[in-house]
Amino acid sequence: MGKTKVVGPTGRYGTRYGVSVRKKVRDILIKRYSKHECPFCGAKGTVYRVTVGIWKCRKCENTWAGGAYTPTSELAAYTKKTIAKE
């Protein structure tokens, strides 16, 4: 099997599904499996996804709703910034 430096976690798909689809999936998987910081206790690497949109911290045992692939959605971050300006 070849090296997967460029394709990353989508190397398992081989040549199937087309390159543009695999690039989109690669970006999503990298975001989903990266080390996230807990918004409550600040611990890094202790946050994991229970199911789509539900996240939990192993250290402080807090559970919250977030984005599908990240603990906080991009829209929530934008809204928080907008409210802080006012």
ZAMARGU-4260 file (C-alpha; in steps of 0.2 Angstrom, whole numbers, plus 5000, padded with zeros to 4 digits):
<rodrens>
0) 5000/5000/5000 | 5006/5017/4996 | 5010/5032/5008 | 4995/5042/5014 | 5005/5059/5017
5) 4994/5069/5006 | 4977/5059/5007 | 4978/5057/5026 | 4963/5047/5033 | 4955/5045/5016
10) 4969/5034/5010 | 4957/5019/5014 | 4946/5024/5000 | 4959/5021/4987 | 4954/5028/4970
15) 4936/5027/4973 | 4923/5041/4974 | 4933/5055/4965 | 4947/5066/4971 | 4936/5082/4976
20) 4924/5071/4987 | 4939/5063/4996 | 4947/5080/4999 | 4931/5086/5007 | 4930/5070/5018
25) 4948/5072/5023 | 4945/5090/5029 | 4930/5084/5039 | 4939/5069/5047 | 4955/5079/5052
30) 4943/5092/5061 | 4933/5078/5069 | 4948/5068/5076 | 4960/5082/5081 | 4963/5086/5099
35) 4950/5097/5106 | 4950/5108/5121 | 4936/5107/5134 | 4927/5124/5135 | 4923/5121/5154
40) 4939/5115/5161 | 4952/5119/5147 | 4959/5102/5147 | 4966/5097/5130 | 4963/5080/5122
45) 4950/5074/5134 | 4935/5079/5123 | 4927/5066/5113 | 4911/5064/5103 | 4897/5054/5110
50) 4886/5055/5094 | 4883/5068/5081 | 4883/5085/5090 | 4885/5078/5108 | 4902/5080/5116
55) 4909/5075/5132 | 4925/5079/5143 | 4933/5064/5151 | 4941/5075/5165 | 4926/5086/5171
60) 4912/5074/5165 | 4903/5089/5157 | 4892/5085/5142 | 4886/5098/5129 | 4879/5101/5112
65) 4891/5107/5099 | 4894/5105/5081 | 4894/5089/5071 | 4913/5088/5069 | 4919/5100/5082
70) 4914/5104/5100 | 4908/5121/5095 | 4900/5125/5079 | 4907/5139/5068 | 4890/5148/5068
75) 4890/5148/5087 | 4908/5156/5087 | 4902/5169/5075 | 4886/5173/5086 | 4896/5174/5102
80) 4908/5187/5093 | 4893/5197/5087 | 4885/5198/5104 | 4902/5203/5112 | 4903/5218/5101
85) 4886/5225/5107
</rodrens>
